[in-house]
């Protein structure tokens, strides 16, 4: 049995693993996922804006101090994993 303190607690969130600066294999993974044809065809992301972000990836940081490119790449990778 799961205690009521667990069942009735306020809803939480699942934080995305954060990377602040993309370098090496992580940056390559992000480029591959966001520049893939399936990502372009999906049309979820503003591709001109994503291209600008790749010019200076360290300058595009979220309010919680993570990389914006990393965040959108994780969404893209999740969409691919879901077959969407």
Secondary structure, DSSP 4 states (H G I P E B T S, - for coil): ---HHHHTSPP---PPPP-SS--HHHHHHHHHHHHSHHHHHHT-S-HHHHHHHHHTGGG-B-TTS-BHHHHHHHHHHHHHHTT-
